[in-house]
Amino acid sequence: MISCYLKDNHNRWDENIAAIGCAIRTSKSETTGFTPYFLNFGREYVGDGNEYQLLLEGQSIGKDIEVEMTRRKVGYQKMFEKVKNRIFSAQDRNRKVYNLRRRPVHFKVGDQVWRKNKILSDASKNINAKLSPKFVGPFTVNQKIENWTYELIDGSGKSTGIWHVQELKPIVDPTDE
C-alpha cells in the first residue's frame, strides 16, 4: 500500500503513514466482515466533525442506560462469535489450499537427496541463474536436526549445512520402481 503513495519519490515514504494507517483501520476485512476500527471501538470511524454530529443525533441512549448497555453487550457478543467463526472458516480454507501442494517428506540418516541450487547470476563469471541446474548433489543426510531440518554432507563427508525439507528432494533409484 505504501508504494501507491510513493510514486517516484521514495525518500518521503513516512509522510503518508497516518493516511495509510487510517485506510487499513477503516477497510472492511474479507475474513471478519467488519473494519478493525469497528471491532475495537464498537462503532465506525468518524472522519470529521460534521459526521460526528450526525452520529450523535442518530444515537440516543434513552432513559434506561442499563437496558441499552445490556443490549449492546449481547450484540457485541454475537458479533465476536460471528467474527470468530469466520476466522476459523478462513483458516480452514487457507489450510486446504496450502495442503494441496504440501508433500509430507521425512528422510532417514544415510538417505541420498538433491538440494535446491541457491545460485545468483554473475555476469563477471558468465553465470545465469535461470540456466543453472535447479537442484545440485547428490548429498547424504547426516543428521536430523528437527522435524523439518536436516544436516547434509557431500561425497567427501564434509558438512554442507542444515537444510529445510522444502529445499530437498529424494533421489529416486530407477531400479526400485
ABEGO torsion letter per residue (X at the ends): XAAAAAEABAAAAAAAAAAAAAAAAABBBAAAGBBAAAAAAGBBBBABAAAAAAAAAABBAEABAAAAAAAAAAAAAAAAAAAAAAAAAAAAAAAAAAAAABBBBBBBBGBBBBBBBBBBBBAAAGBBAAABBABBOBBBBABBABAABBBBBBAAGBBAEBBBAAABBBBBBAAAX
